[in-house]
Amino acid sequence: MTMKSNDEQRFSDAMDRFNNYQLKSKQMNVGEIILYQVLLLNNYKNEWMEWFTLKIKIIQKSTRLSFTEIIKSRDKLKKLGLIDFEKSDTQPTKYKIIKLNQDNEN
């Protein structure tokens, strides 16, 4: 049996917390769930930087969501307090994953 690295364990824990949150909240549609998972995966790949950038085209390719669906899902995730983001006219959007803990899982 292999041990998970700290980053792998952190990703696994974050996914578990998110799954618990979305199962309990019942406020999220499939697009919002998959967008959060894609953002979380990219945050992991970016070595858990507080803010990371991601092009909308990459999100579209990863999620198969339309531009409009991504914007609506992104706004909903922010409203739920799961992410923050900063738009730019010239650069890819910057994203921040808001860490879930036991208090906001319920």
N, C-alpha and C positions, 0 to 999 in steps of 0.2 A: 504494500500500500504506500503510495507516495503522499508526501505532505504538500499542502497547498502553500504557495508563497503568500507573504503578507498581502500583496496586491490582489491575488486571486481570492484570498479569504475575505478581504474587504469588499470585493465585487460580489461575491456570493452572499455575504451578510446584507449588503445594500439591496440585492435582488429579493432576498427573503423579506426584508422590512417593507419593500415596495409591494410585494405580492400580498403580504398581510394587510397593508394599508388599503390597497385597491379592492380586496375581497370584502373588507369590513365596510368601506365607505360606499360602495356600489354607486359611485358618482361618475365613473369613467367609462367612456366607450372604447371600442377596440383601437381606434386611431390614437387616442390619448395614451393608452397603455403601451402600444408599440413605439410611439414617439419617445416616451419616457425611457423605455428600455434601450432604444438606439442612442439616446443622449447619454444614458448611464454607461453604456458600453464604450462610447467615444471618450467619455471622461476617464474611464479606466485606461484606455489606450493612450491617453494623454497624461498618464502618470498622476492622476488625481489633482491636476491643476485646479485652483479655485475657479478660474474662468478659462474657458476653452472656446475656440471658434469651430464652426461647422457650416459648410456651404449648404444652402437649401437644396441644390441639385443632388448632393450626396444623401441628404435626408430623404428626398423623393425616391432615389434609387433603392435605398435601404428599406424604406417603409412601404413603397408603392402607393403612398398617399399623394393626392393632388396638392398643388401649392395652397389652395384655399383651405383644404383639410388640415394641412400642417399649421397654417396660421391660426386657425380656430383651436386646434389641439394645443398648440403652444400657449395661446392666451389662457385656455382653461387650466393647464398645468401651473401657470403662474398664479392664477386666481386661487387655486387650491394650495398654494404655498410649496409646491414641489420643485419648481425651478425659478430662476430669474433669467432675464436675457436683456441684451442691449443691441438694438438694431443700428445699422450704419448704412449710409447710402453708397459707400465706396468699399467697404470691407465685409467679410462674412459676419453673420450675427455671432455675438459672444454669448455663451451660455454658462450658467452656474447651477449645479445641482444642490438643492437645499437638503441637507442631511436629515433623513428620517430617524427618529429615535422612538422609544417606547411611548412617549407622551403623544406624538402626533400620528402614531399607528392606529390609535383607537378612534 
